[in-house]
Amino acid sequence: MSASAPSGDSGPGGSDSPSVPIHLRPAHASDLPVLVPLLLRLKRLNEEFDPLLRVREDAEEQAREVLRASLDDPKAILLAAEGIGPDKDKVVGFVHAYLRERPFYTPEVEGVIADIYLLPLYRRHGVGEYLLKEISAQLKSRGAGVVIAEFPAQNEIASRFYAKRGFRAITSRHARSL
């Protein structure tokens, strides 16, 4: 993955396309101290969308364990997005996905995007679309025939983001408090 990746379509000449201000790479255990707070920011944002997504008191420990397990899981992908320029080598976001079997459907394997998070400064520069393209390509290369994005149903921003890129609802999960 290049340090400066194309965002969207290039113009007719192809040479003047803008660059995405990140470098995307596989995450490492040494990234966990930065990735854990980013994942927690995302989960706390989810909590704002729906009270059934209330963040647990031990969420930091859980985030560390989930991310650590993903680093060792051959069915998981955890990518760190580093800034470039003045933010060179600073992790400014991440994408977390995994492969899941579909025992009743074809294609038999789906790639699930569990989490995408970028610091606010890096949003609206084509970075999210770039992350989506890269994670989709990696999931496909590992055998996924379809990519699924999971996010809170009340998150209209995510819903619009994915719909604009060809995603549509195929299942629905409904919940209530007990």
Secondary structure, DSSP 8 states (H G I E B T S, - for coil): --SSEE-S---SSSSS--EESEEEEE--GGGHHHHHHHHHHHHHHHHHH-GGG---TTHHHHHHHHHHHHHH-TTEEEEEEEE-GGGBT-EEEEEEEEEEE-TTSSSSEEEEEEEEEE-GGGTTSSHHHHHHHHHHHHHHHTT-SEEEE---TT-HHHHHHHHHTT------------
